[in-house]
Amino acid sequence: MFTVLIIFLLTLPFLLFIFSKWRYSYWKRKGVLQLEPEFFYGNIKKLLTAQFSLGYTYLELYEKFKKLKVRHGGIYRFFSPQYIPLDVEIVKCILQKDFVHFSGRGLYTHEKDLMTQTLFRMEGEPWKHLRAKLSPTFTSGKLKSMFDTLLNKIEGLEIMANDCVVAGEPINIKDVSARFTTDVIGSCAFGLECDSMRDGNCEFRINGNKIFAPRIFSQWVETLIPWKLLSYTGYRSFGDVREFFETIVTETIYYRSKNNVERKDFMQLLIQMKKSGQSNQLSKGETETIGLTNDEIIAQCFLFFSAGYETSASTMTFTLYELAKNPKIQNKVREEIKHKVNKNGKITYDALVEMTYMDKVIQETLRKYPPVSVIPRICTQNYKVPGTNVVIEKGTTVQIPVLGIHMDPDYYPDPGKYDPERFTEENKAKRPEFSWLGFGEGPRICIGLRFGMLQSKIGLVGLLRDYSFTLNENTPTPLVYQCGTFITQFIFIPYPSHAVATRSTSL
């Protein structure tokens, strides 16, 4: 036995060398151009060791492939092959035309891990049925009914901005935006007043920060360990916030049921679905009973909070950063805000819908700083890439480099420049489809995109209507991005930093 062990240990390095050589030739054998991988890490060591953010890792890969004039390329994450489409026609096929081959994201999910049973992570029929259940909660009519709830949060924004103006202090716009969206989501998703704009250390704010803290360990674990085995270890993704959300949702459902309390929020819509058991028409004449369980409500409330909290906060933050650098654009936005508000007599839902220049500004922000900078997909059945002889095998991960496409000068000349005019109808018509993916595309397009836009616009109106913003001298330019997170964030630089707000006297 000892001799066998010695032989095994001596031959192990050789076996690993042979395995890595074979594994790292996967794309060559498939006839796809690949970038030379590094042992163990593949092509994304900087991402896996938190030296590069997710978006800029794949932007760099996109640019390397682009110089080689290819439609697609292959890379490796550890020893696993990943397919990178560059051609937006291929992207369109993956996200929409041939969606049936790429319906999942390939992210860790397990029925024993409640926080992974969300619409964002689920795949196949479970995802299809849950999407059908939740879609009615995001209609324009339902959002319009919540408008007053969102509008009430503007007062807190104005108070924080005014406090900074009176004190002559710079305003940490990242913190202000996150506290605003925390209160909005807390009210609209849970029917609770978080009051984080008064108390930055409230429970919702603390747990929101935990969700979007760098998760390098989780990335390694969920990639290297088989999911079935992982579930038996007691591992729980987002386990540090699970108890908080379970308690909040369970207590809210019980309180409303016992006291016959109803509110115009997402929670109420989900509770009604739980009670009603109404039918929903599916494809091919099929019907499905829409009835949510408590666990489904808990998981989706977690998703509503996590998705709506950080993405909208980041959008507001990056928008104000760019407007502070571009005062002419800022003044034009403020002029539109005041014109539409005066026309309607007050801030109304219709007034926000009519703010078309602000729409262009937000779209340009989402181009330069897409919250989801890479869209993951998993191939669910062998797929022949159109116009090629390449077959993507079942189980292969696809990474769509959103930031790479958004910063491609072929679609957006001088891509580093912040220019909302890129999104006039005339200019949009000049670009191919799927060259802008701020909310994704296809059947898995962000279900909450209307809510996200509405929340961001209300927040920006609250700040820009009466205040102008300039960059503080200590604001880092360019911004330093957070590593180890899925959502695009920049690193908070301690006070004094970021924007300086002053009460607007012009326009």
C-alpha positions in Angstrom: 0.0 0.0 0.0 2.8 2.4 0.9 4.5 1.7 -2.5 1.2 2.3 -4.4 0.8 5.6 -2.5 4.3 6.7 -3.4 3.8 5.9 -7.0 0.5 7.8 -7.1 2.0 10.9 -5.5 4.9 10.8 -7.9 2.7 10.5 -11.0 0.0 12.9 -9.8 1.8 16.1 -11.1 2.2 14.3 -14.5 -1.5 13.3 -14.6 -2.5 16.9 -13.7 -0.3 18.2 -16.5 -1.8 15.8 -19.0 -5.3 16.6 -17.8 -4.8 20.4 -18.0 -3.2 20.2 -21.5 -6.2 18.2 -22.7 -8.8 20.3 -20.9 -7.2 23.6 -22.1 -7.3 22.5 -25.7 -11.1 22.1 -25.7 -11.9 25.2 -27.8 -9.0 24.4 -30.2 -10.6 21.0 -30.8 -13.9 22.7 -31.4 -12.4 25.0 -34.0 -13.0 28.2 -31.9 -10.2 30.7 -31.3 -9.2 30.7 -27.7 -6.9 32.9 -25.5 -4.0 31.1 -23.9 -5.2 30.0 -20.4 -3.2 30.0 -17.1 -3.0 26.8 -15.2 -5.8 26.3 -12.7 -7.3 29.9 -13.1 -7.9 29.7 -16.9 -8.3 33.1 -18.4 -9.8 35.0 -15.5 -7.2 34.9 -12.7 -7.7 38.7 -12.0 -11.4 38.2 -11.5 -11.0 35.1 -9.3 -8.4 36.8 -7.1 -10.4 40.1 -6.8 -7.9 42.2 -8.8 -10.4 43.0 -11.5 -14.2 43.7 -11.5 -16.5 41.3 -13.4 -17.3 43.8 -16.1 -13.8 44.9 -16.8 -12.5 41.3 -16.8 -14.8 40.5 -19.7 -14.3 43.9 -21.3 -10.6 43.1 -21.6 -11.4 39.7 -23.1 -13.9 41.2 -25.5 -11.3 43.7 -26.7 -8.6 41.0 -27.2 -11.0 38.9 -29.3 -12.2 42.0 -31.2 -8.6 42.8 -32.3 -8.5 39.3 -33.7 -11.6 40.0 -35.9 -13.6 37.0 -34.8 -17.3 36.6 -34.2 -16.8 34.6 -31.0 -14.1 33.1 -28.8 -13.4 30.6 -26.1 -11.9 31.0 -22.6 -11.7 29.0 -19.4 -12.9 29.6 -15.8 -10.7 27.2 -13.8 -10.9 24.1 -16.1 -14.4 24.8 -17.4 -14.8 26.2 -20.9 -16.8 29.4 -21.5 -18.1 30.6 -24.8 -17.9 34.4 -25.5 -20.1 35.7 -28.3 -19.0 39.1 -29.9 -21.3 39.3 -32.9 -24.6 40.8 -31.7 -26.4 38.5 -34.2 -25.2 35.5 -32.2 -26.1 37.3 -29.0 -29.6 37.8 -30.4 -29.9 34.1 -31.2 -28.8 33.2 -27.7 -31.0 35.6 -25.8 -34.1 35.5 -28.0 -34.3 33.6 -31.2 -33.0 30.3 -29.9 -33.7 30.9 -26.2 -34.9 27.3 -25.7 -31.2 26.3 -25.9 -30.1 28.9 -23.4 -33.0 29.3 -20.9 -30.9 29.0 -17.8 -28.2 31.2 -16.3 -26.1 28.4 -14.9 -26.0 29.9 -11.4 -26.0 27.9 -8.2 -29.5 26.9 -7.1 -30.8 24.1 -4.9 -34.3 23.4 -3.5 -32.9 23.2 0.1 -31.3 26.7 -0.3 -34.3 29.1 -0.1 -32.4 32.2 -1.2 -31.5 30.5 -4.5 -35.1 29.8 -5.4 -35.6 33.1 -7.1 -36.7 34.0 -10.5 -33.2 35.3 -11.3 -31.5 31.9 -10.6 -34.1 29.3 -11.4 -34.2 27.4 -14.8 -36.4 25.3 -17.0 -40.0 24.7 -16.2 -39.8 25.9 -12.6 -38.5 29.3 -13.9 -41.2 29.4 -16.7 -44.0 28.8 -14.2 -42.7 31.3 -11.6 -42.2 34.0 -14.3 -45.8 33.5 -15.4 -46.9 33.9 -11.8 -45.0 37.0 -11.1 -45.4 38.9 -14.4 -48.8 40.4 -13.5 -47.1 42.2 -10.5 -45.1 44.4 -12.8 -47.6 45.8 -15.2 -47.7 49.5 -15.7 -51.1 49.7 -14.0 -49.7 48.0 -10.8 -46.7 50.3 -10.8 -48.9 53.4 -11.2 -50.9 52.3 -8.2 -47.6 52.4 -6.1 -46.5 55.8 -7.4 -47.6 57.7 -4.4 -45.6 55.4 -2.2 -42.5 56.1 -4.2 -43.2 59.8 -4.3 -43.4 60.1 -0.5 -39.7 59.1 -0.3 -38.5 62.2 -2.1 -38.9 64.3 1.0 -36.2 62.3 2.7 -33.8 62.8 -0.2 -34.4 66.6 -0.1 -33.8 66.7 3.6 -30.4 64.9 3.2 -29.4 67.2 0.4 -30.4 70.3 2.2 -28.6 69.3 5.4 -25.3 69.0 3.3 -26.0 72.4 1.6 -26.6 74.1 5.0 -23.6 72.5 6.6 -21.4 73.2 3.5 -20.4 69.6 3.4 -20.0 67.3 0.3 -22.7 64.7 -0.2 -21.9 61.0 -0.4 -24.2 60.4 -3.3 -23.6 56.6 -3.3 -24.8 56.4 0.3 -27.7 58.8 -0.3 -28.9 56.8 -3.3 -28.7 53.5 -1.6 -30.6 54.8 1.5 -33.3 56.1 -0.8 -33.7 52.9 -2.7 -33.7 50.9 0.5 -36.6 52.9 1.8 -38.5 52.6 -1.5 -38.0 48.8 -1.8 -38.8 48.3 1.9 -42.0 50.1 1.5 -43.0 48.7 -1.9 -41.9 45.1 -1.4 -42.6 44.7 2.3 -44.9 47.5 3.3 -42.5 48.5 6.0 -41.0 51.9 6.7 -37.3 51.3 6.9 -36.4 55.0 7.6 -32.8 54.4 6.4 -32.7 58.0 5.2 -32.8 59.1 8.8 -30.9 56.1 10.2 -28.2 54.7 8.0 -27.7 51.8 10.3 -31.2 50.3 10.1 -31.6 46.6 9.7 -32.6 46.8 6.0 -29.5 48.9 5.2 -27.2 46.5 7.1 -28.6 43.4 5.3 -28.5 45.2 2.0 -24.8 45.8 2.4 -24.3 42.1 3.3 -26.0 41.0 0.1 -23.7 43.1 -2.1 -20.5 42.7 -0.2 -17.7 40.9 -2.2 -18.3 37.2 -2.3 -15.1 35.7 -3.5 -15.4 32.6 -1.3 -18.9 31.9 -2.5 -17.8 32.2 -6.1 -15.1 29.6 -5.6 -17.3 27.2 -3.6 -20.3 27.3 -6.0 -17.9 26.8 -9.0 -15.6 24.1 -7.8 -17.9 21.9 -5.7 -20.7 19.9 -7.3 -24.1 21.4 -6.3 -25.6 18.2 -5.0 -22.6 17.6 -2.8 -22.6 21.3 -1.7 -26.2 21.0 -0.5 -25.3 18.2 1.9 -22.6 20.3 3.5 -25.1 22.7 4.9 -23.9 25.5 2.7 -26.4 28.3 2.2 -25.9 31.0 -0.4 -26.7 34.3 1.3 -27.1 32.4 4.6 -26.1 35.5 6.6 -29.3 37.3 5.5 -31.8 34.4 5.2 -33.1 34.6 8.8 -33.8 38.3 8.4 -35.8 38.0 5.3 -37.7 34.9 6.5 -38.7 36.7 9.7 -39.7 39.9 8.0 -41.9 38.2 5.3 -43.5 35.6 7.6 -44.4 38.3 10.2 -45.8 40.6 7.5 -48.0 37.9 6.0 -49.3 36.9 9.4 -50.0 40.4 10.5 -51.9 41.4 7.3 -53.9 38.2 7.4 -54.8 38.5 11.0 -55.7 42.2 10.9 -57.1 42.3 7.3 -54.5 44.9 6.3 -54.1 45.7 2.7 -51.5 48.0 1.0 -50.7 48.9 -2.6 -47.3 47.1 -2.7 -45.7 43.9 -4.1 -46.3 42.0 -0.9 -50.0 42.5 -1.2 -50.0 41.3 -4.8 -48.1 38.2 -3.8 -50.4 37.5 -0.9 -53.4 37.8 -3.2 -51.8 35.3 -5.5 -51.3 32.9 -2.6 -55.0 33.2 -1.7 -56.6 33.3 -5.1 -55.3 30.2 -6.9 -56.3 31.9 -10.2 -55.5 30.4 -13.5 -53.0 31.8 -16.0 -52.9 30.9 -19.7 -49.7 29.4 -20.9 -48.5 28.5 -24.4 -50.3 25.8 -26.5 -53.6 26.1 -24.7 -52.1 25.0 -21.3 -53.3 26.6 -18.1 -51.6 26.8 -14.7 -52.9 27.6 -11.3 -51.2 30.6 -9.9 -50.8 30.1 -6.2 -47.6 31.1 -4.3 -46.3 29.3 -1.3 -44.8 31.2 1.7 -41.3 30.0 0.7 -41.8 31.4 -2.9 -43.0 34.7 -1.5 -39.9 34.9 0.9 -37.5 34.1 -2.0 -39.1 36.6 -4.4 -39.2 39.3 -1.8 -35.5 38.8 -1.3 -35.0 39.1 -5.0 -37.2 42.2 -5.2 -35.1 43.8 -2.5 -31.7 42.8 -3.7 -32.3 43.6 -7.4 -34.2 46.8 -6.8 -32.0 48.2 -4.1 -28.5 48.1 -5.6 -29.2 48.4 -9.3 -31.3 51.5 -9.0 -28.9 53.0 -6.4 -26.0 52.4 -8.8 -27.9 53.9 -11.7 -28.6 57.1 -9.7 -25.1 57.3 -8.4 -23.4 56.9 -11.8 -25.9 59.3 -13.4 -25.2 62.0 -10.9 -21.5 61.4 -11.2 -21.7 62.0 -15.0 -24.0 65.0 -14.6 -21.6 66.6 -12.2 -18.9 66.2 -14.8 -21.2 67.5 -17.6 -23.0 70.6 -16.3 -24.6 71.4 -19.6 -26.3 68.0 -19.7 -27.3 68.4 -16.0 -28.9 71.8 -16.7 -30.8 70.3 -19.6 -32.2 67.5 -17.4 -33.2 70.0 -14.7 -34.9 72.2 -17.3 -37.0 69.2 -18.5 -37.9 68.3 -14.9 -39.1 71.8 -14.1 -41.0 72.1 -17.4 -42.8 68.8 -16.9 -43.6 69.3 -13.2 -44.9 72.9 -13.9 -47.0 71.6 -16.8 -48.6 69.0 -14.6 -48.8 71.2 -11.5 -46.8 68.6 -9.5 -44.7 65.5 -9.8 -47.1 62.9 -11.4 -46.7 59.5 -13.0 -47.5 61.1 -16.3 -44.9 63.8 -15.8 -42.2 61.2 -15.3 -43.3 59.3 -18.4 -43.0 62.5 -20.4 -39.4 63.1 -19.3 -37.9 61.7 -22.5 -34.5 63.4 -22.1 -34.1 61.9 -18.7 -34.8 58.5 -20.3 -31.9 59.1 -22.7 -29.6 60.1 -19.8 -30.4 56.9 -17.9 -30.0 54.8 -20.9 -26.5 56.4 -21.5 -25.7 55.7 -17.9 -26.7 52.1 -18.3 -24.5 51.9 -21.4 -21.4 53.1 -19.6 -22.2 51.5 -16.3 -24.5 48.5 -16.8 -25.4 47.1 -13.3 -25.2 43.6 -14.8 -22.1 43.8 -16.9 -22.0 40.2 -18.0 -25.1 38.1 -18.8 -24.5 34.4 -18.0 -26.3 31.6 -19.8 -26.0 27.8 -19.8 -26.5 25.7 -22.9 -29.3 23.3 -22.1 -29.1 21.3 -25.4 -26.4 21.0 -28.1 -26.5 24.1 -30.3 -25.0 24.8 -33.7 -23.9 28.5 -33.9 -25.6 30.0 -37.0 -23.2 30.6 -39.9 -20.5 28.4 -38.4 -19.7 24.7 -37.9 -19.2 25.2 -34.2 -21.5 23.3 -31.8 -21.9 24.5 -28.3 -22.3 21.4 -26.1 -24.9 21.0 -23.5 -23.7 22.2 -20.1 -21.3 24.8 -21.6 -21.4 28.3 -20.0 -22.0 31.3 -22.2 -20.9 34.7 -21.0 -22.3 37.7 -22.9 -19.9 40.6 -22.4 -22.4 43.5 -22.0 -19.8 46.1 -21.0 -17.7 45.0 -24.0 -20.6 45.5 -26.4 -21.5 48.8 -24.8 -17.9 50.2 -25.1 -17.5 49.0 -28.7 -16.7 52.0 -30.9 -18.3 50.2 -33.9 -21.6 50.8 -32.1 -20.8 53.8 -30.0 -18.1 56.1 -31.4 -15.9 57.6 -28.7 -17.4 55.2 -26.1 -15.8 56.8 -23.1 -17.7 60.0 -23.8 -21.0 60.5 -21.9 -23.6 61.5 -24.6 -27.3 61.0 -24.1 -27.9 61.9 -27.7 -26.9 58.4 -28.6 -30.4 57.4 -27.6 -32.4 59.6 -29.9 -34.8 57.5 -32.1 -32.6 58.4 -35.2 -29.4 57.2 -33.6 -30.9 54.1 -32.1 -32.1 53.1 -35.6 -28.5 53.2 -36.9 -27.3 50.5 -34.4 -28.1 46.8 -34.7 -30.4 45.1 -32.3 -28.9 43.8 -29.1 -26.1 46.4 -29.0 -27.7 47.8 -25.9 -28.4 45.4 -23.0 -29.0 47.6 -20.0 -31.8 45.3 -18.8 -30.9 42.2 -20.8 -33.1 41.0 -23.6 -35.4 38.2 -24.7 -37.7 36.1 -22.4 -35.4 36.6 -19.4 -35.3 40.4 -19.8 -35.4 42.0 -16.3 -38.9 41.6 -15.1 -38.7 44.8 -13.0 -37.3 47.1 -15.6 -40.3 49.4 -15.4 -40.0 49.7 -11.7 -36.3 50.2 -11.8 -36.7 53.1 -14.3 -39.5 54.6 -12.3 -37.6 54.4 -9.1 -34.4 55.9 -10.6 -36.3 58.8 -12.3 -38.2 59.7 -9.1 -34.9 59.8 -7.1 -33.2 61.9 -9.7 -36.1 64.3 -9.9 -36.0 64.7 -6.1 -32.3 65.6 -6.2 -32.0 67.6 -9.5 -35.2 69.7 -9.3 -33.8 72.0 -6.6 -30.1 71.1 -6.4 -27.1 71.3 -8.7 -24.1 69.0 -8.3 -20.4 69.4 -8.9 -17.6 67.0 -8.3 -15.8 67.3 -5.0 -12.0 67.7 -5.4 -11.4 64.4 -3.7 -13.6 62.4 -5.9 -11.4 59.8 -7.7 -11.4 60.1 -11.5 -11.6 57.6 -13.0 -13.7 55.7 -10.4 -12.3 52.6 -8.7 -14.6 49.6 -9.2 -15.5 47.1 -6.5 -14.2 43.6 -7.2 -15.9 40.3 -6.2 -19.4 41.6 -6.8 -22.0 40.7 -9.5 -23.4 44.2 -9.7 -21.3 47.1 -11.0 -20.3 49.2 -8.1 -17.5 51.7 -7.3 -15.5 51.6 -4.1 -16.7 54.1 -1.5 -13.9 56.6 -0.8 -14.2 58.0 2.8 -15.4 61.5 3.4 -14.8 64.1 2.1 -15.6 62.9 -1.4 -18.1 62.6 -4.2 -20.5 65.3 -5.2 -21.0 68.8 -3.8 -24.7 69.8 -3.8 -25.8 73.5 -4.0 -29.3 74.8 -4.1 -30.1 75.6 -7.8 -31.1 79.2 -8.5 -31.1 78.9 -12.3 -33.6 77.4 -14.7 
